[in-house]
Amino acid sequence: MAAVTTIAKSLFRFSTFAEGSQFSPFHVRKPDAGSNSGSGTPVAVGGSCVDKQNLSSEGVVTVQEHEKRSKRVPDVSVIIPVYRGSQYIAQALKSVFAQRFSAYEIIVVNDGSPETEQIERELQPYSQQITYIKQENGGPSSARNAGILQAKGEYVAFLDCDDAWHPNYLQEQLALLRADPDLDLIYCDALLIGTSPNAGKTVMEINPSRGAVTLESLLKLDCSVITSCTVVRRRCLLDAGLFDMDRRCCEDYDMWVRIADRGGRLAYQQKVLALRRIHSQAITADPSYVIDSQVAVFRKLGESLPLIPVHQAIVKNQIARCMAEIQLHRSKVDLMAGNYTEAAAAVRFANNYFQSRKLRSVEWIIRLMPRTVRLFYRTRNRWHSDVKHKKFFRSSDEVTFRR
């Protein structure tokens, strides 16, 4: 009986190994695979509208009516990139309009979306209240950079189009930034919603931030910055060189590390001030792509930043961890394909890093009873899929925001 219990625990550990990766899966997005569908021409009526040709210089290109209505410089520029998510964009905007802090501007960046017609239909009621940028598809970095270059506020607040803020979000974030003039970036916690068994938990419950936010804690992944929960000084983003447009995943993590490397001060509060939506188009649907992107970012940071030996060692360790997680993912793919020898070899490779007794047991069980392991994993995946697609929060649900 004890042997059976040990086997069952080992198989469960294998099936879930690396799924709780320290690298937060909630602040990254699936690569924008759409074609260059953006026409590059202004389309919004009222408000402000620019095309990508205007991005070489700073300052917002506005129509006269908008300038008359909005002469004061906003304190915060809210930047909302959108590729897909036409069904969510209105809720994101409503959550901004419900803010108790009102000295803001809103910049929506259409990153060559295949849903442009639907997006612009959703934006039409707010056309006099937003700046609308339409560009060819360039990925999340390109979209955020476009917004940053057009922003007028001292601070930038990022909000993904499928997320939302509580009415006191900007008020509480700005209060902390203003209370400490040396603070450059603040982030908070968010409640997870959507079609996932994690709905109802918070991001920091799953990926907690521990201790002070420093270059070392970011490299160790002891602190995970949540992009839709971040308010940062615009000057810091410009000084850091903006988001890396070669990165379509983990580009935000790359930015926070570079800000910290330049001496920027980052901090967080554990208040839940936002909603973070999980859905089928999120990057977490493709774990191998996430881990590959982590490897690319860590390698870039190791090569481009003047890291001290201790930090270089951390980066190398993170790359090794990522490579081990890639092998674990491949072992599961090989197992389901019936390639049992390859699956066992991949588990052994991964365990060279993890040094786990349970993984050692899994390798042994795969070699002795491969079909049993495959049946267990298939059953577990079927159950997990049923739970994952349960409607915890329907996309059609209306989120109500009151001041």
N, C-alpha and C positions, 0 to 999 in steps of 0.2 A: 504493500500500500504506500509506504514511504517513497519507493522508487517511482510509482505512478504519479504521486503528488509532485515530486521533483521535476519529472518530465513535463507535466502540465504547466508548471510555473515557468519552466525554461522556454516552452513553446510560446506562451503568452508574452514573455519578455522579448522574444525574438520578433513577434508580430507587431509589437509596439515600439521596438528599439528605434531611436532616432526620430520618432514622431514628435517628441517634445523637445526638439532642437532648441538650444539656447538662443539661437538667432531668431528673433521674433518674426513669425510668418505673417503678422498682421499689418505691417507697415510697408509691404511691398506689393506690387501689382504685376499681373501677367503682361508680358511684352506686347506692345501695340503692334499687332501683326497686320493691321490694315494697310491697304495700298495708299499711295499719295493721292488721296481723293480731295484734299483741300484745294479750293480754287485760288486762294490767296487774295480774294477780293472782299471788301467790307460788305456785310449783309445785314447787320442789326439796324433797326430803326430806332432813333433816339439814343440816349445813353452815350456810350463811346464805342467806336469800332475801329480796329486797326487790322492791317494784314502784316505778314511776316517781313515785308520790305521795310516796315517802319521800325524794326527792332534794333537797328544799328545805333540809334541814339536814345537817350533816356527821356522820360517825360511822356505823358499820355497824349495821344492824338485824339482830340475831342471835337464834337460838334458845338456850335455856338450856344445852343440852348442849354446844353449840359454845363458849360462853363458858367453861364449866368446863374444856374441853380446851385452850383457847387463851387463857390469861390474859396472856401476855407480848405486848407491842406489837412487831409485825414491823418489821424494818429496811426491807424492800422490799415494795411492793405490786405484784404482777404483774397487769396488766390485759389481758384477752383478749377483744376484741369479736368477735362472730360473727353473720353474716347468712346467708351460705351457707358451705359447707365442713364439713358434718357428717362427711364421710369423713376429715377431717384433724384434727379437734379433739382426738381422743384422743392422737394423736402429739404435738401441741403440749403437752398436759398432761404426758405421760410425760417429755418433755424438761425440763420444770420440776421434776418430782419427782426427776429424776436429778441435780439440781444438787448440787455439793459444798458450796455455801453454802445453809444451811437456814433462815435467819431471814427468811422471806418468807410472805406470804399470797397466795392466788390469787383474783382476781375475774373471773368470766366474765360478760359482758354479752350477752344475747340481744337483738339489735336488731330485734325483730319479724320474726324469720326465718320464711320459708315452710317451712323444714325443722325446725321446732321439735320435732316428735315424734322425728325421728331424732337431733337434737342432744341432747335430754334423755335418750334411750336411751343415747347414748355417754357422757354425764356421770354417769349413775346410779352406776357403780362408784366414782366419786370424790366423791359428794355430801357425805360427811362431811369432806372436805378442802378444799372450795372455798366461796366466796361466790358465789351465783348470782343475777343480776339479770335480770329479764325486763321489757321495756318495748315500747311501740309503736315502729314503725320511725321513726327520726329521722336515720339516716345515721351515718357513722363518728365525726363530731365529738360527736354526742349520746351515742353509746355510750361513747366514751372519757371524756367528762365525767361520765357516771353512775358509772363506775368510780373516777375521781379523787375525786369527792365522798364516796364510801364508803370510800376507802382510809385505812388507819391508819399506813402506813409513812412514814418520812422521805423515802424515794425511791420513784419510780414507774418500773417497767420495762414497756414496751409490747411485746406479742407478738401478731401477727396469727394467727388460728386456723389458717392453712395454712402457717405457718412453724414453725421449731423452733430450739432452742439447743443448743450443746455443753455437756457437764456442767460445764465450768469457766467458763461465761459470766458468771454473777452474781459469782462469786468474783473474777474478773479485772477486771470493770467496777467493782465496789465498792472494790477495792484502789486503783485510780487516783483515785476520788472521795475516799476517805478520806485519801489521801496529800496531797491539795491541798484544804484546807477551802474555798478560794475558788472551786473548780470547781463549776459547777451542772449540767452535762450532759456525758455521755460517750457516744460511739457507736463501733462497731467495724465490721469488714467481714463479709460473709456469702457463702457459696458458693451459686451459683444451681443449682437443681434443677428438674426438670419437663420439659414438652414444648416444648423450644426449642433451637435451635442454640447458644444462649448457655449452656446447661447445662454445668457443669463449670468455668465462669469464675467470678470473684467480682464483686460489685457494684462494688468500687473499681477493678477492671480496666476496666470499661466506663464508669463515672462516677467517676473518681478525685477524692479530696479533696486539695487542694494548699494548703500553707501553713497559717497560723493560721485558726481559725474565728472570723470577725468579722462584724459587720453587713455590711460591704462585700463580703467574700468570699461570704457567703450570697446577697446580691443579684446578684453577678456569676455565681453558680452555680459558683464555684471549689471550694466544699465542698457535698456533698450528704448530708444527714443521713438515715440509714436507720432508719425508725421502729421496726421489730422488733429493731433492734440498739441501742436507746437506753435509757439509764437517766438519769433527771432528778430533781432535787429537786422534791417535790410543791409546796412553797411557790412555786417559780418559775412553775409552771403556774397556780396560783391567782392570783398577782400579775399574770400576763399576761392574765387574764380568761378562762381556759380556751379550748378549741378553738371556733372560729367555726362555729356550727351552721347558718349560711347556706351554708357550703362543704361540698360532698360529695366534692370532689376537690382535691388540693393543700392540704388543710386543715392537714396536718402541717407543710408548708413555711411556711405562714403563721404557725404557732405558733413555729417556731424563729426566724424573723426577729423576731417581736415580743419574744421572750425576749432576743435579742441587742440589740435597740433599747433595752431597759430596763437594759442594763448587765450582763446575765447572761454568764457565761463558759462557752463551749462548747469541747469538744476531741474528738479521735478517736484511736483506736489502729488500726493496720492489721492486727491479728491477725484471722484468720477464726474467729469464735466462734459462728456461727449458720448456718442453712440458710434460704435465701429461695426460695420456690416460684413458678415461672412456670406459669400455666395459662390456659385459654381464657376464664375469667371475669375476668381481670385487666384493668385499665384500658388497658393497652397494646394491647388489641384494637381500641380506638377512638381513634386518634391525634388526630383532630379535636377530640374532647371534652377530651382532656388539654390540648391547646394552648389551647382556649377557656377552660379553667379557669385555666391559667397567666395569661392576659390578665386575667381577672377578679381574681385574687389580686394581681397586680402593680399594677393600677389601684387596688385597695383600699388597698394598702400606701402607694402614692404620695399618696393622699388623706388617709389617717388617721394616718400617722406624721409626726412633725416632722423630716423628713429634711433634711440639709444639701444645698446645690445639687449637689455631686458625686454624692451618692446619688440625688437626684432624676433626674439625667442618666442614671445607670445603669438606673433603673427605666424611663425612657422608651425607652432603647435595647433593653431586654428586651421591652417591648411591641412595638416595631418588629420585632424578631426573630421574635416569636410570629406577628405578622400576616403576615410573609413566609413562615413555615413553613405557615401556614394556606393561603396562595395556592399553595404547592407541592403541598400535599395536594389542593387543588381541581383543580390542573392535571392530576394523575394521574387523578382521577375523570372530568374532562371528556375526557381522552384516551381512556379505556376506553369512554366513552359515544359516541365518534365526534365530539365537539364540538371539532374541532381548532383552530379560530380562538380559541375561549375558552381552550383549554389553553395555546396559545402566549402569549396575553395574560397569563395568570396567571403563567407562568414569567417573563415580562418584569417584571411587578409585583414578584415575589419577588426578582428579581435587582437591583432598585433598592436593596435592602438588602445582599444578599450580594456584589454586585459580582464575580461569578464568571465567568471566561472560559468554563468548561465549561457553565454554565447558558446563557450567551449562545449557545454552539454548539448546545445542546439546542433553544432557541427557533428557531434557524435551521433545524435538521433537521426539527422538527415542521412548520414551514411548507412545507418542500420535499418531505419524505417522511413524511407523517403516518402512513400505514398501516404503514410499516416500523417506526416507533417504537412504534406500538401493538402490533404483533406481538412485538417485542422485550420490551416491558414485560409483556405477557400471559404469554410463555414464562418470563420471569424470575419472575413471581408464582407460576406453577404449580410451578416448582422450589422456590421458597422455602416454599410451603405444604406441599409434601411433606416437606421437612426439618423445618419447624416442628412438624408433627404426629407426627414420629418419637418413639417412646416412650423418652426418655432416662431417665425415672424414673417408673414407673407409679404412679398414685394409690393402687393397692392395696398397693404395696410397704410393708413394715413397717420403719420406722427404729428401730434399736435404740440405746438410750442407756444406757451403763454409767457409774457414778460413777468 
